[in-house]
């Protein structure tokens, strides 16, 4: 998976090229869920890092996440 590809993007691309076999699709879905969990973990870690960098200021704006997402997944 490319670093900037979301689990949903990866899932769509994998399923698009696969025969419509339910077992294969379930395996791909399980992999996508694993990838999504890893992405959430990275997002969490980055949020903690930013929290510390802000001097433990918990205020967050919507644009913080939007900028993070655009810079990492689009």
Residue frames as qw, qx, qy, qz and C-alpha x, y, z in Angstrom:
[[0.000, 0.890, 0.456, 0.000, 0.00, 0.00, 0.00],
 [0.335, 0.535, -0.051, 0.774, 1.20, 3.48, -0.77],
 [0.265, -0.194, -0.555, 0.764, 1.65, 5.65, 2.32],
 [0.215, 0.148, 0.092, -0.961, -0.91, 8.18, 1.16],
 [0.458, -0.158, -0.693, -0.534, -3.55, 5.63, 0.14],
 [0.561, -0.265, 0.411, -0.668, -6.46, 5.16, 2.52],
 [0.342, -0.014, 0.934, -0.100, -7.71, 1.70, 3.40],
 [0.580, 0.564, 0.429, -0.402, -10.88, 2.51, 1.45],
 [0.411, 0.728, -0.392, -0.384, -8.86, 3.44, -1.68],
 [0.048, -0.391, 0.915, 0.085, -6.84, 0.25, -1.37],
 [0.483, 0.210, 0.800, -0.287, -9.98, -1.84, -0.87],
 [0.592, 0.660, 0.137, -0.442, -11.68, -0.38, -3.94],
 [0.323, 0.676, -0.594, -0.294, -8.61, -0.96, -6.14],
 [0.174, -0.242, 0.954, -0.040, -8.14, -4.54, -4.94],
 [0.529, 0.344, 0.703, -0.329, -11.79, -5.48, -5.36],
 [0.494, 0.682, -0.111, -0.528, -12.02, -3.83, -8.77],
 [0.339, 0.562, -0.713, -0.248, -9.42, -6.21, -10.19],
 [0.240, -0.151, 0.937, -0.203, -10.69, -9.38, -8.52],
 [0.352, -0.238, -0.786, -0.448, -13.20, -11.92, -9.76],
 [0.527, -0.424, 0.066, -0.733, -16.44, -11.78, -7.85],
 [0.676, -0.064, -0.721, 0.138, -15.39, -14.56, -5.47],
 [0.532, -0.775, -0.113, -0.322, -16.76, -14.18, -1.93],
 [0.849, -0.381, -0.076, 0.358, -13.77, -15.86, -0.22],
 [0.552, 0.255, 0.046, 0.793, -11.28, -13.58, -1.99],
 [0.106, -0.718, -0.144, -0.673, -13.39, -10.53, -1.19],
 [0.699, -0.699, -0.140, -0.065, -13.54, -11.46, 2.53],
 [0.790, -0.162, -0.028, 0.590, -9.74, -11.83, 2.61],
 [0.311, 0.451, 0.116, 0.828, -9.35, -8.42, 0.99],
 [0.385, -0.773, -0.201, -0.462, -11.85, -6.89, 3.42],
 [0.795, -0.545, -0.131, 0.232, -9.93, -8.29, 6.40],
 [0.636, 0.071, 0.037, 0.767, -6.69, -6.80, 5.02],
 [0.034, 0.640, 0.187, 0.745, -8.41, -3.41, 4.54],
 [0.594, -0.758, -0.195, -0.185, -9.60, -3.48, 8.16],
 [0.794, -0.319, -0.052, 0.515, -6.03, -4.19, 9.32],
 [0.425, 0.327, 0.135, 0.833, -4.75, -1.30, 7.21],
 [0.232, -0.763, -0.239, -0.553, -7.44, 1.01, 8.58],
 [0.728, -0.650, -0.168, 0.136, -6.44, 0.12, 12.15],
 [0.686, -0.087, 0.040, 0.721, -2.81, 0.98, 11.33],
 [0.169, 0.539, 0.217, 0.796, -3.89, 4.30, 9.81],
 [0.473, -0.795, -0.235, -0.298, -5.93, 5.16, 12.90],
 [0.782, -0.461, -0.094, 0.410, -2.93, 4.34, 15.06],
 [0.515, 0.176, 0.119, 0.830, -0.71, 6.65, 13.00],
 [0.113, -0.704, -0.259, -0.651, -3.30, 9.41, 13.21],
 [0.662, -0.718, -0.216, -0.007, -3.50, 8.94, 16.99],
 [0.741, -0.246, -0.016, 0.624, 0.29, 9.06, 17.35],
 [0.320, 0.384, 0.189, 0.845, 0.51, 12.20, 15.21],
 [0.329, -0.783, -0.282, -0.447, -2.26, 13.85, 17.26],
 [0.731, -0.610, -0.143, 0.270, -0.37, 13.15, 20.49],
 [0.620, 0.020, 0.097, 0.778, 2.81, 14.58, 18.93],
 [0.065, 0.586, 0.250, 0.768, 0.95, 17.76, 17.93],
 [0.552, -0.767, -0.289, -0.154, -0.64, 18.02, 21.38],
 [0.729, -0.434, -0.050, 0.527, 2.82, 17.94, 22.96],
 [0.455, 0.239, 0.213, 0.831, 4.18, 20.39, 20.37],
 [0.152, -0.711, -0.284, -0.625, 1.39, 22.83, 21.30],
 [0.006, 0.333, -0.575, 0.747, 2.47, 22.76, 24.93],
 [0.050, -0.266, -0.930, 0.248, -0.34, 20.36, 25.88],
 [0.365, 0.240, 0.082, -0.896, -3.00, 22.74, 24.57],
 [0.371, 0.221, 0.902, -0.007, -6.00, 20.55, 23.82],
 [0.443, 0.659, 0.148, -0.589, -7.75, 23.06, 21.58],
 [0.399, -0.002, 0.764, 0.506, -8.06, 21.68, 18.08],
 [0.436, 0.478, -0.034, -0.762, -9.61, 23.17, 15.01],
 [0.849, 0.368, 0.349, -0.149, -11.30, 21.31, 12.20],
 [0.535, 0.791, -0.292, -0.049, -8.66, 22.55, 9.79],
 [0.304, -0.605, 0.736, -0.033, -5.97, 20.74, 11.81],
 [0.686, 0.052, 0.724, -0.035, -7.44, 17.39, 10.83],
 [0.666, 0.711, 0.181, -0.130, -8.33, 18.51, 7.33],
 [0.208, 0.847, -0.484, -0.069, -4.75, 19.62, 6.74],
 [0.439, -0.401, 0.804, -0.030, -3.38, 16.40, 8.21],
 [0.744, 0.304, 0.586, -0.103, -5.69, 14.26, 6.06],
 [0.568, 0.815, -0.023, -0.109, -4.95, 16.21, 2.87],
 [0.052, 0.802, -0.595, -0.028, -1.23, 16.01, 3.51],
 [0.353, -0.340, 0.868, -0.077, -1.25, 12.28, 4.19],
 [0.489, 0.221, 0.840, -0.077, -4.10, 10.67, 2.27],
 [0.545, 0.742, 0.280, -0.272, -5.13, 12.72, -0.74]]
